[in-house]
Amino acid sequence: MRYKYSPKNPNPKTTQTRRKRPEQWVTGSDPFRREKYYAYIKHRAQAKHRKEDYELTWDDWEAHWSDELFLLRGRKRDDMCITRVNKTQPWSASNVVVVSRLEQLRLCAKTMLEKKNK
C-alpha cells in the first residue's frame, strides 16, 4: 500500500529523499497511524475553516476510526465518513458517528428540512 503522506523524493534524478524521523512523529513509527493522524489534522482544519467548534481529540478520533473503517473512507455513496449527530453541537466524542456517505447525506437532508420548516 502506498501511503499518501509518506516522504517523497523531491528530485527524481537523484536518490536523495527527505530525512524520515519517525521517532518524532506524534503517532510513533507506524506509517498507517501517521496516515490516520494527517486525516485527523485535515478534518480539524476543515472544521476550523467552517468556524465550527471542535472538541474532538486525536485519541477520540482514532477510537471512532478502526483500521478497517479507515480503509473504507471516501466520497462514494458506500464509503464511510464521520458526521455530527446534532449539527448545533460541537465536534466531540459524544456527538460524532461513523456512517456511510449515503446515510450522512440523508442526515444532512433531514436537518435542512427541519430548518426550512421552522
Secondary structure, 3 states (H helix, E strand, C coil): CCCCCCCCCCCCCCCCCCCCCHHHCCCCCCHHHHHHHHHHHHHHHHHHHCCCCECCCHHHHHHHCCHHHHHCECCCCCCEEEEECCCCCCECCCCEEEEEHHHHHHHHHHHHHHHHHC
